[in-house]
Amino acid sequence: MNNPGSILKLWVKAVATHEKDKDPKTLPKKGQEQKSKIKHGLTTLKLQGKTDMAVPANASRFVVLRDKAGKLMTRYCRYLKAAKDEDKKILPKYLKTATQLTAVVLKLDPGNLSQAEEEPNLESLAGVDVSAVEKALAAPDTGEEIELEDEGKEAAPDQTQTQTKDKADEYKELFLGLMETIPGDLKRLTAQNPQAAAKIGPIVTAAGGHAKKGDYQKGFTFLEQAATALATALAAGRAKEAKEVIPGGKVAAMVNALAQAKTQWEAALATVRTNIKPAQDMLREQNCPNAAVGLKNLVDSYREDLIKVLLEGQAVKDPDGIRQAVQKALQTVATLKAEAASDKVLVNLEVLGVPTRSVLTGVFGKVEQLLKT
């Protein structure tokens, strides 16, 4: 097996089989963290495998990423062998699969990669020679810090500067985007619930302080906390107002639905942003910083189209207006769903194993269900 994409699919299947019918809250935290890192490493390896391996720099980078993914997987197998908090009934079979996948990854040869990604099954791992991995497992863990970023290839100074600037610009855009709505929301909450507003105001002030110092990342983190608190407080206030207008509470339910839809949408877009980071990193390292920013802008455009409608709906107070706002939101969801289904960029990302369209499709269904309730 010499296709990184097929190996990634097998890893996802193995994890899904292991976690089947289990409450995510009961899964060992240490194991979950390692599985997440491994998936990230395999995704990055898959993306690198799509580049021209005839170019020495590409092949060298592939080897570095392969070895890092292999080390992460070896460390995870060592953890499984000694784990006391894993399910002992299914652990032996799962450990065997994880060991086989580790062996397959470490044997990947950049000069002999297949570009034909298949839909493999776990039975295809039968017969894989794991002797080298088992020998490594017998040795103690060195405790080496394994960074998923490529330390084996030193970026040119101008490229490093571009990446740093892109990251700073990204958080600056996110910060300024939130600042367009937060002051107005805070003003409305002050009129509605001064006590709640007094608790949120200092968070917004602190966010602004970090931004003035040029630390937009920390500023955005504070601002996100404020935005979440504002959404919760304003939704509670609007629901109360709606109940006073119509005792039956139907309008109140619609107001709550709009607020919950916004929260679901923001969470899904945060997941998509996280999922595309390996692709963005690869684009930057291939000297395509504009394409990396373009990918971010594409995701942001989906966010803005629905957020705008949901925020407008939350600002409405009269019953007829709220009903119309819910209908408008449903129409927007339908439009965006159709766009995402045919978006070539999202389709290609899914083919590469980067969950984007599937995440959006899932949240579209949740938002529709909320708004139709």
NORHUVEN-V641045 format. One record per run of one state. SS is the DSSP state (a for helix, b for strand, c for the rest). FROM is the first residue (numbers start at 1). TO is the last residue. Records with the same first field share a line. If there is no record, write none. Layout:
SS=FROM-TO + FROM-TO
This chain:
c=1-3 + 20-23 + 27-28 + 50-55 + 83-87 + 107-109 + 113-121 + 126-130 + 139-156 + 193-193 + 213-215 + 246-249 + 286-288 + 316-318 + 343-343 + 352-356 + 373-373
a=4-19 + 24-26 + 29-49 + 56-82 + 88-106 + 110-112 + 122-125 + 131-138 + 157-192 + 194-212 + 216-245 + 250-285 + 289-315 + 319-342 + 344-351 + 357-372
